Amino acid sequence: MAHDEFSLIRQWTSRSNGQEGDGLTVGLGDDAAVFTPAPEMEVVACCDAMVETIHFLKKTMNPSDIGYKAVMSNVSDVAAMGGYARYALVSIAVPPQWTPKECQQIYDGIYHACELYGVRVIGGDTVSAPDALHLSVTVLGEVEKGRAIRRSQAAVGQIVFVTGHVGSSAAGLHLLLQQQDAGSIPPEWRELACAHQRPQAQVMAGRLLLASKACSSLNDVSDGLASELWEIAEASQVAITVDPQQIPIREDVRAYASHINKDPLDWAFYGGEDYQLVGTLEASRVDEVAKQFAANDIPFSVIGRVEAQAQAKVPSLSLLREGVQIPLPKAGFNHFGQRG
């Protein structure tokens, strides 16, 4: 960092004015922040890191998109437990090739996401890095005591659902990697780029599922639908069967996939970063929950069932094609190498 790093930090975080209240006892400006959860609530804590060349490229994400996504992905993790985010801690390691203006734009994206999801930045750290930019965001949220929805309670006979659409972000990433610059994207594909750069956390969906008391397990689609379903299957020790014809994929994603001779299901199952919610519900409550989602204009799709295991205590994930179960590989984004 340059010799005036403290003035830069003050500039980047100027919108965190340290005001207290609403549970915040000590805000930004002291060695640490202090807050009190609302009565009858528990704290939900999560942390995500974004590393240049691993999680993003300047070609596919502008600085404000990076900041936005770093906050939003954490908000999504809280939503996947039925909670809502309240506070954020932001740590950034800046290499020499990143300018103060670009860093300011990162914080612009951070504060845009915070404003969108009702989050306050209450601290963090800023250091220098030798080569690539590192951005880490910790979010502290709340959920009703003893009510957090976990991955481990799926049971035989329950249905599997997903909110919204999947595969859109991966399609957008593929599109962005093919372009010389964002301005060269054809108009009919621009929403795909937006799906990758500015996905939305499904906070309302998570709250509706918590309130319904019908949702037994929940996950957010960050590493791909297959990866998230495998996590539920393993945590719950169940077998999950999915109908590929019921996977909700947007029409522009299907059109772009056809244009490049690609199966859109590959993006849906293995692309990730859609940040929709996938989970299991009591079968008798599906219609009731679907009506609640429809009343709030949130797409809701039943995509499969939790089945009896063929082998005792051996979790599995399968596609059902024309009555035949086909094992779906455990794959998705791997931070330490490649898909697998």
Residue pairs with C-beta under 8 A, 6 or more apart in sequence:
1 8
1 94
1 126
1 127
1 128
2 8
2 100
5 126
8 100
8 103
8 126
9 126
11 100
11 104
12 103
12 104
12 106
12 107
12 126
13 28
13 90
13 107
13 121
13 124
15 107
15 111
15 121
16 27
16 28
16 120
16 121
16 122
17 27
17 28
18 27
18 28
18 29
19 27
20 26
20 27
23 35
23 36
23 37
23 38
23 86
24 33
24 34
24 35
24 87
24 120
24 122
25 34
25 35
25 36
26 32
26 33
26 34
27 33
27 120
27 122
28 121
28 122
28 123
32 123
33 87
33 89
33 122
33 123
35 86
35 87
35 122
35 140
37 43
37 142
38 142
40 144
40 145
41 142
41 143
41 144
41 145
42 142
42 143
42 144
42 145
42 146
42 148
43 140
43 141
43 142
44 78
44 81
44 83
44 140
44 141
44 142
44 143
44 148
45 138
45 139
45 140
45 141
46 74
46 77
46 78
46 138
46 139
46 141
47 74
47 136
47 137
47 138
47 139
48 70
48 73
48 74
48 77
48 136
48 137
49 55
49 134
49 135
49 136
49 137
50 56
50 66
50 69
50 70
50 134
50 135
50 136
51 132
51 133
51 134
51 135
52 58
52 95
52 132
52 133
52 134
53 132
54 335
56 65
56 66
56 69
59 176
59 177
60 173
60 176
60 177
60 196
60 197
61 69
61 197
62 105
62 182
62 197
63 102
63 103
63 105
63 106
63 108
63 109
64 105
64 106
64 108
64 109
64 112
65 109
65 197
65 198
66 106
66 109
66 133
66 135
67 105
67 106
67 107
67 108
67 109
67 110
67 111
67 112
67 113
67 135
68 109
68 110
68 112
68 113
68 197
68 198
69 109
69 113
69 197
69 198
69 199
70 90
70 109
70 110
70 113
70 135
70 136
70 137
71 88
71 109
71 110
71 113
71 114
71 117
71 119
71 137
71 139
72 113
72 116
72 117
72 199
72 200
72 201
72 275
73 137
73 201
73 222
73 275
74 85
74 88
74 137
74 138
74 139
75 85
75 113
75 117
75 119
75 139
75 141
75 201
75 203
76 201
76 202
76 220
76 222
76 275
77 139
77 220
77 222
78 84
78 85
78 139
78 141
78 143
78 203
78 206
79 85
79 201
79 202
79 203
79 205
79 206
79 207
79 220
79 277
80 149
80 206
80 218
80 219
80 220
80 277
81 143
81 148
81 149
81 150
81 206
81 218
82 143
82 144
82 147
82 148
82 149
82 206
82 207
82 209
82 210
82 215
82 218
83 141
83 142
83 143
83 148
83 206
83 210
84 117
84 118
84 141
84 142
84 143
84 203
84 206
84 207
85 117
85 118
85 119
85 139
85 140
85 141
85 203
86 118
86 119
86 120
86 140
86 141
86 142
87 119
87 120
87 121
87 122
87 139
87 140
87 141
88 110
88 114
88 119
88 120
88 121
88 122
88 137
88 138
88 139
88 140
89 121
89 122
89 123
89 124
89 137
89 138
89 139
89 140
90 107
90 110
90 121
90 123
90 124
90 135
90 136
90 137
91 124
91 125
91 126
91 127
91 135
91 136
91 137
91 138
92 103
92 106
92 124
92 125
92 126
92 127
92 133
92 134
92 135
92 136
93 126
93 127
93 128
93 129
93 133
93 134
93 135
94 103
94 126
94 127
94 128
94 129
94 133
95 128
95 129
95 130
95 131
95 132
95 133
96 128
98 133
106 135
110 121
110 137
111 121
113 119
114 120
114 121
117 201
117 203
119 139
143 210
144 210
147 210
149 206
149 209
149 210
149 215
149 216
149 217
149 218
149 279
150 217
150 218
150 235
151 217
151 218
151 219
151 231
151 232
151 235
151 236
152 217
152 235
152 236
153 216
153 217
153 236
153 280
154 216
154 217
154 232
154 233
154 235
154 236
154 238
154 240
154 279
154 280
154 306
155 216
155 236
155 238
155 280
155 306
156 238
156 306
156 307
156 308
157 283
157 305
157 306
158 216
158 280
158 281
158 282
158 283
158 305
158 306
159 280
159 281
159 283
159 286
159 302
159 304
159 305
159 306
160 229
160 240
160 242
160 278
160 279
160 280
160 302
160 303
160 304
160 305
160 306
161 278
161 279
161 280
161 281
161 286
161 289
161 300
161 301
161 302
161 303
162 221
162 225
162 247
162 248
162 276
162 277
162 278
162 301
162 303
163 202
163 205
163 276
163 277
163 278
163 293
163 298
163 299
163 300
163 301
164 202
164 205
164 248
164 274
164 276
164 298
164 299
165 248
165 249
165 250
165 253
165 274
165 276
165 299
166 221
166 225
166 247
166 248
166 249
166 267
166 268
166 271
166 274
166 276
167 247
167 249
167 250
167 253
167 264
167 265
167 267
167 268
167 271
167 274
168 192
168 195
168 196
168 199
168 249
168 250
168 253
168 267
168 274
169 195
169 196
169 199
169 271
169 272
169 273
169 274
169 275
170 196
170 224
170 267
170 268
170 270
170 271
170 272
170 273
170 274
171 192
171 195
171 196
171 252
171 253
171 256
171 257
171 264
171 267
171 271
172 192
172 193
172 194
172 195
172 196
172 197
173 196
173 271
173 273
174 256
174 260
174 262
174 267
175 185
175 189
175 192
175 193
175 196
175 256
176 182
176 185
176 193
176 196
176 197
179 185
182 193
185 193
188 252
188 255
189 252
189 256
191 252
192 252
192 253
192 256
195 274
196 273
199 273
199 274
199 275
200 275
201 220
201 275
202 220
202 275
202 276
202 277
202 298
204 296
204 298
205 277
205 293
205 298
206 218
206 277
208 289
208 292
208 293
208 296
208 298
209 215
209 218
209 277
209 279
209 289
212 285
212 288
212 289
212 292
214 281
214 282
214 285
214 288
214 289
215 279
215 280
215 281
215 289
216 279
216 280
216 281
216 282
217 232
217 235
217 236
217 279
217 280
218 277
218 278
218 279
219 228
219 229
219 231
219 232
219 277
219 278
219 279
220 228
220 275
220 276
220 277
220 278
221 228
221 272
221 273
221 274
221 275
221 276
221 277
221 278
222 228
222 272
222 273
222 275
222 333
223 272
223 332
223 333
224 268
224 269
224 270
224 271
224 272
224 331
224 332
224 333
225 247
225 268
225 269
225 270
225 274
225 278
226 269
226 270
226 317
226 328
226 329
226 330
226 331
226 332
227 270
227 272
227 330
227 331
227 332
227 333
228 278
228 332
229 240
229 242
229 278
229 317
229 328
230 315
230 317
230 330
232 238
232 240
232 278
232 279
232 280
233 239
233 240
233 315
233 316
233 317
234 315
236 280
236 306
236 315
237 309
237 313
237 315
238 306
238 307
238 309
238 315
239 306
239 307
239 308
239 309
239 310
239 314
239 315
239 316
239 317
239 318
240 304
240 305
240 306
240 307
240 315
240 316
240 317
240 318
241 304
241 305
241 307
241 317
241 318
241 319
241 320
241 325
242 303
242 304
242 317
242 318
242 319
242 320
242 328
243 303
243 304
243 319
243 320
244 265
244 319
244 320
244 321
246 301
246 302
246 303
246 304
247 265
247 268
247 269
247 301
247 303
248 299
248 301
248 303
249 264
249 265
249 267
249 268
253 264
253 267
254 264
256 262
257 263
257 264
257 267
269 328
269 331
270 331
270 332
270 339
272 332
272 333
273 333
278 303
280 306
281 289
286 302
289 300
290 300
290 302
293 299
293 300
294 300
304 320
309 315
309 316
310 316
316 327
317 327
317 328
317 330
318 325
318 326
318 327
318 328
319 325
319 326
319 328
320 326
331 339
331 340
332 339
333 339
334 340
